[in-house]
């Protein structure tokens, strides 16, 4: 079964997960970096059309295969779109050997108690049913920790695990992402609190249940190593969080068991007006660097 093969790949294969899920306010920034200014499109429909073209160019590039990229997180619109005439999720798995995920959160609430919870997701069940039908393996949802607040971090982790339970009922693998801002004044303390709260919820999961974790690269190297070895965790992946690719990869290489799930650090050097050969060369260079940081530890 495809799902069993995907599970085996996500559990143990070397490589990293590409995060191709920019949405809302991050989309114009991603397009501008790519070389498509805001004057090139009008309204959300055209904007998302342009970002879809960029993502299709990435996933159809020769360098983008399961040899080094073991998974890809998609924006909902990308999941519903096509690549070379085929639904993107099935294209990724059948033609590229890349496990498809989809971002399900709808953005963040205003900061309270040092954190930003996820906004309500009233249409989540419908999205999950559609994702499962399209052959998506799992989901990703992001919330943010801005400072070391015990109550805030408890609330953010509780919400993540509550929604993860809803996701699991659809047969999908949830990636839990409580991002600790790299600008947090007490980042290391926040990470210690976050780890303890995650462990508490992991230990309470029913037998046979697993989740994935997407976490900021910790201030203290290998802080999350015990999470990578927890029986309820399929994989721990790292977000780049605003670090440059060089910095993120150097930091990641010191954290055993963690692999990358980078977004901006993956696409920073890609440009709209380059030839296909130059585009693929730039993408291959980024993929190789992130792959090495994910698989070769110091």
N, C-alpha and C positions, 0 to 999 in steps of 0.2 A: 504493500500500500504506500501511496505517496506520503501520507502523513507520518508513517513509521520511518521512512527514509529521511524525511525532513527532521524528525525528532533525533535520529541518529546523528545527522549532520550538525544540528545545533548543540547537541550534547557534547560532542567530542572532536569535531574536525577543526584543524587549525585554520585561522583566518580571522576576518572581522565582519561586522555588519555595517553596511552603508546606510546613513540616515538621509533619505531623500524626501523628507516630509515637511519642508518649510511651508508655513501657512500664515494667513493673516498679515501682521505687520512685518514678518521676516521675509515675505516673498519679494517686495520691491527691493530690499537690500540685496537679496540673492541675485535677482535679475540685474541690478546695477553692477554688481561685482562681475557678473558674466558678460556685461557689455550691452545690456538692453536697458536704456534709460526709461523713466516713467513716461516720457513723451512718446514712446513707441507703442503705447497701448492706452485704451480708455475703458475704465471700469473693471470690475473684478473678473468678469468672464474672459475678457481679452488678456488680463494679467495672468490668470490661471492657465489660459491657453499657451502663453509664452513659457511659463515655467514647466508645463507639460512637455513642450518641445525639447526643452533643455534636459529634462529627466529621461526622455526617450533616447536622446542622443547619448546620454551616459550609459544607460542599460544595454543599448545595442552596440556600443563600442567593443572592439575585440578584447580590450583589457578587462572588461567587466564580466568575469566568469566566476563560478564557484570554486575555482582553483585557489583563489585568494579571498574573494568576497563571498562569504558563506550565507549571508542574508542581506535583505534590503528592507528598510522601513519606508512605506509609501504614504503620501498624502491621500486622503479619501478620493479626491478627484483623479489622481494618478491610478489608484486601484481600479476605478471605474472606466479608465481609458484603455487605449490599445497601443501596442508596439508591434510594428510590422504586421498589422492586420490581426493581431491576436490579443486577447485580454492580457493586460500587463502581468497579473499574478501568474497565470499559466505560462506566459512567455518567459518570465524569470526562471521558473522552475524547470520547464521542459526544454527550453533552448539555452539557458545560461547556467543551470544548476545552482541557482540562488534561491534561498528560502524567502518567500514574501511575508511581510508583516504590514500592518496598517496603523497609523496614528489615529486614535479615537477621541482624544480630549478636545474640548471646544474652547481652550484658552483658560486664563487664570482669573481668579477673583482678586479684588484689591488686597493688599497686604494687611494681615491681622496677626498679632502675636508672633511677629517675625517670620511669617510664612505666607505663601500664596497658594491657597487650595485651588482645585480644579472647579471650573464652572459646572453647573448641572448639565447632564447629558440625557435629556428626555427621549432622544431618538436612538439611544445606544443599542437597544435590542435589535432594532431594524438594521442598523449598520453591521452589527455582529453577524446577523443571519445572512446578509448579503456577502459579507467577507468570507464566511465559511463556504457559501455556495460557489464563490469564485476561486476557492482553493487556497485562501490565505491561511498561513500557519498560526499566526499570533498577532498581538496588538501591542501598542505602546501608548503610554499616557504620562504626561509631565506635570509636575507641580514644583514649586521652588521654595527653598529655605534661604532666607536672607540673613538670619543670625541665629545664635545658639539659644533657642527658646524651647524649654522642655515641653510646655503645653502645646506650642505651635507644632513642634516636630511630632508629638504624639498624634495630633489631629491630622497631620498630613499623611502619616503612615497608615493610620486607621482608614482614611478615605481611600488610599491606594489599594489596600487589601480588600476593602469592601467592594470596590468596583472590579477588582481582579476576580472575586468570587462570581460576579455576574458574567464576566467574560468566560471563565472556565466552564460555565454551564452551556455555553455554545460550542464547546470542544476546542477552544482556541487557547493558545499559550500567552498569558499576559506578561508584558515587560513593564515592571514597576519602576517609575523614574522620579524619585524625589531628589531633584537637583539641588545641590548646595552651591550657591553662587560663589564664584571664585573671588568676588569682591566682599564677601562676608568678613567683617572685622575679626570674628572669632571662628573662622572656618574650621580649624582643627577640633575645637570643642563641639561645634555643631555636628561634625562627622562622628564623633564618639557617641553623642546622644542618638544620632540617626541609626548607627549600627546597632546599638542596644535595643532600640524600638523595633527595628526590622527583625532581629533575632527573636524577640518576644512574639511577634506575629507569625514568623516562620514556624516556630515550635508549636503553634496552635493550629496549623493547617492539618486537615485530615490526612490519613495515611494514603500514599500514592499521589498526592497533589504536589505539583511543582510550580514555581514561577521563575521568571528571569528578572534580574535586577540591572538597571542602568543608572550608574552613579558617577558623580564627579570624581575625577582622579584625586585621591586623598592627599592631604598635606603630609601625613605620615605614611611612607611607603609600606605597602602590604597590610595596611589597616584592615582591608576587607578580605584578606586571604581566607580567613575562617568561613566567610560567606561563600566563597567559591567552592568550599569543601562541604557545605551544608547539604544534607540529603534532600531538602525541599527546594533547592536552587538548581535549575538546569544550567544556567550560565550567568556570569557577572560581566557586564559590558560597561565601557567607560565613555562618557560624553566629553567632547573637547572643551566645552564651556567657555569659549572665547579665547583660549590659548591659541597661539600660532601652531601650525602643524609641527614644526620642529620642536617646540616646547612641549606640546601635548604628547608627541611620540617619545620624547626623552623621559618625561614623567611616567608615561604608561609602561615603558620598558623596565621600570623599577618595581612594578606591581605584578607579582606572579599570580597567574590564574585569571587575570582580567584581560579581556580583548577590547578592541576599539569598537565604538559605534559613533563615528564622527560624521558631522554634517559640513559645516563651513570649512573645517580643516581638510576635507576631502576635495571640495570643489573650488577652493580659492584660486587656483591657477588656470581654471578653465575659462575660455573666452569664446564668445559668440562668433567672432569673425575669423577664427583660425581655420586652417584646412583640417580635413578629417585626420590626416596623418599627424599633424601637430597636436590636435585635440587628444587623440588617443595616446600620444607620447606623454603629454602632460598628465593625463588621467592615470596612465600606467606608472609613472613616477610616484604620484601620490599614493596609489594603491600599494605599490611595493614598499614604500616607507612605512605606511600604516600597518601593513601585513607583518613586517619585520618587528615593529614595536609590539604587536599582539602575540607573536610567536617566539621571539628570541629575547629572553629576559636576562637582565644583568643582576 
